[in-house]
Amino acid sequence: MKKLTPTLFSFAKVYCNLFGHKLRVSKNITNHVHEYTCKKCGMEMTDTADGLLARLTPRFKETNRYLAKIHEKRKRVFFAKAS
C-alpha cells in the first residue's frame, strides 16, 4: 500500500487552483516539445504526443531527455551535410 504524505498548505497552490497556472517555458526539448514551470507554485508540465499538457513525471522526463538527444544528433548531422 502507498503511504500518503500530508502536503503543506500553500497560497500559491490555492491561487493556481482558482485562477490557473502561470506557465513559463523552462526547457526547449525540440521545436515543438517544451517543459514548463508554473511561476506561482512551481508545478512542472510538458507537452504530450497529443499536443496537450501533462504533469512532468519521471517517465516524461526520461522521454524528453531521449527526444532531446535524438533532436540534437539530427541537427548536427543536418548542419554537417549542409556545410
Buried (B, 14 or more C-beta within 10 A) or exposed (E): EEEEEEEEEEEBBEBBEEEEBBBEEBBEBBEEBBBBBBEBBEBBBBBEEEEEBEEBEEEBEEBBEEBBEEBEEEEEEEEEEEE
